[in-house]
Amino acid sequence: MRFAEEMRAVSRSLTLAGVIVLMPGEIDFAITADQKAALDELHLRKIDVADRVVVVNRGERFGESTTREIDCARAAGKPVTFVGPARAST
């Protein structure tokens, strides 16, 4: 997962603010194409149950998966918020 540390930082910040966070699953080893497809579908189902979607925006173009997730959220009438990476607290 690209930008995992930034997403974890945003998740920590939202969690401390009392928000329930559903993040994409983190897999740190090679997976099959079928497993990737299943995980992508699972993440779309997380969007189905979410109240809103927060996208960590590093000022770069979004990949195919992120674009599909944004489109899915918007099609379901979910607000999509774009945030910069949160700073880890020290």
C-alpha positions, 0 to 999 in steps of 0.5 A: 500500500502506497503512503501507508505511514501517512494513512496511519497518521491520518487514521490515528488523528481521526481515531483520537478525535472519536471517529471510527476509521476503516482503512484499506488492509495492509499486506506486506508480502506478495499476493496473487491477482485473485487475492488483490481483486478480493481485497479491492472488493473488500475495500469497496464494501468498507466504503459502502458502510462508511459515512465519508471517505478521507483520501490522503492527498500528497499532491500527486495523481491518484492511481487506478484503485484510488480513482475507483474508490473515489468514484464509488464513494461519490456514486453512493452519495458519500462525501469525499475529503482530501487531506494532506498527510498528518504529522506523527505526534512526538 
